[in-house]
Amino acid sequence: MVEQKALAGSLVFAGAAQFLVFGLLVSESLYPGYSVSQNYISDLGVGPTAWIFDPSIVVLGVFIAAAGYIMLRGGAGRLFGVSVMVTGLGAAGVGVFSERFGAVHGVFSLVTFVFAGVSALASYRVLEGPLRYASVVLGIAGLLALALYVPGFYAGLGRGGMERMIVYPPLVWALGWGGYVMGRKTE
């Protein structure tokens, strides 16, 4: 089981790291006139950086869904395993169904946003030490940002900036959780 969890952690870490670097940072840098404050993250998937962003978020989603499946099969808890799998499927859907698909894209984005926060919260039951509490804070932060974002309250950050307050906490959680699980030697 330890090896399966290490594989799940490796998948989550690798998926989150490559998406953070390529899907976000490189795409934002290469997209002419892109504004972190004013543009949606998914704008990166329909413009000149779609060839980087879309595959990157699909890889993120597939890796996270696979990790959720591994964790679910390994007895990590139903809520945790299922929420991680659904997060991954949502993220893959965001890349497959870009903004050009309208409401379908919006549904996949919402599913990803909600279940990423739920995954961080649910990991409380499978973690020990400080990361256990950090996961709760990160999960709540992402979900609270979503609750503010939906009615259009952007807290002076712009729609793109506030959207990042939904996305960044679960990405930080994914990097932390993935590293934690990769490094575990005992059960």
N, C-alpha and C positions, 0 to 999 in steps of 0.2 A: 504494500500500500504506500510506503514511503516513496518508492520510485514513481508510482503513478501521480502522487501529489507533487513531486518534484517536476514531473513532466507538465502537469497542469500549471504550476507556478511559472515554469519556463515559457509556456505558451502565452500566458497573460502578460508576463513581463515583456517578452519579445514583441507581442502585438501592440501593446501600449507604447513601448519605446519607439518602434518604427513609425507608428502613427503620429506621435508627438513631433518627431524629427521631420519626417517626410510629408505626411499628410497635412500637418499644420505649419511648422516653421519654414520648411523649404517652399511649400506652396504659397504661403503668405508673402514670402520674399520675392517670388518670381511673378506674382500676379500684378500687372501694372495698375497702379492707383488703388490697390486694395487697402481698406481701412479696417483694422482690428476692432475699432469702435463702431463703425457704421455698417460693415458688411457681415452677413451671416456666415458662419463657418462653411455651410454647404454651398455658398457661392463659389468656393474653391473647386467644387465638383462639376461646374458647368462652364467655366471659363477656360482660359489658356492653361490652367494647371489641372484640369480634369484628369489628364493622363497620369498624374502623380496621386492626386487626392483620392479618386474613386478606387483604384486598386489598393491603396493603403488602408482605407477604411474597411474594404471587404476583407483584407487580410486580418485586420484587427478583429472584425466580427467573427470570422471563421475560427481564429485562434481562441477567442474567448468562449465561443459556443462549445468548441471541443473541450476546453478546460472545464467548463460547467458540466459537461457530460461525464468527464473523468471523475470529477468531484462527486457528482450525484451517484455514480456507480460505486464509488469508493466509500460511501457512507458519511459524507460530510454534512449531511442534512438536506432534506428535501427543499426547504425554502431557499437555502443558499445555492444549491446546485441548479435548481430550476431558474432562479433569478439571474444567475450568471449566464446560463444557456440562452435565456430570452434576451438578455442584454446583447449577447453576441449576434444572435439572429437579427435583432433590430439594427445593430451597427452595419452588418453585411447588407441589409436591406437599404440603408441610407446610401451606400455606395452603388448598389445595383439600380436603385430607383432614385436618380438624382432629382434636383429641384424641378427639372423639366416634367416630372411625373405628378407635380402638384400635390394633391391631398394624400396620395399614396406615400410620397416622400415624408410628408408631415406626420403621418401615422407612425412610420418607422422611426423618425426622429424622436417623437414623444415616447414611444416604447423604450427606446434606448435610454433617454434621459431618466425616465421613471425607474426602470429596472437597474440601471447603473447605481443609482442612489440606494435602492433597496438591497442590492448585492453588497454594497459597502456596509450597510447596517446589519444585514444578516451574517456577515463574516464575524461579527462580535462573538458568536457562539462557537466559532472554530479557531479563534485566535487566543493567544496569551500575551501578557505583557503590554507595553505601551501602545503597540499597534492596534490592539483590541479597542482602546478608547479613541485613538486617532481615527479609526474606521467609522466610528459612530459620528464623530465631528464631521468628517468628510462626507458621509452619507447625508447627514442633515443639511450641511452647507449646500450640496448640489440640489437637493429637493427643495430647500427654502428658496434658492435662486430660481428654480423652475416655477415655484408658486408666485414669485414676484414677476417673472418674465411673462407668463401667460396673459395677465391682464395689462401688460404694457408698461410696468414700472421697471425702469432700467437703472435707477439709482445714479444717474449722471454718467453712466458708463457707455451709453449708446446700446442699441440692440445687439450689436456684435460683442461688445464688452460684457454685457449681462449674460449673453448666451455662453460665453467662455466661463462665467462663474457657475454655470450648470455643468459644463464639460470638464473643467480642470480638476475639481475635487475628486471625481471618480477616476480620472486618469492618474492622479497622484496616488490614490488608493490602489489602483491596479499595479503600479510600479512597486509600491510598498508590499502589497500582499504577495505579488509574484516573487519578489526577492526573498521575503520571509519564508515562503513555502519551498522555494528552491534550496534554501540554505538549511532546512531542517534535517537533522541527522537521526532524530528519534521520534517516536510517536507517543 
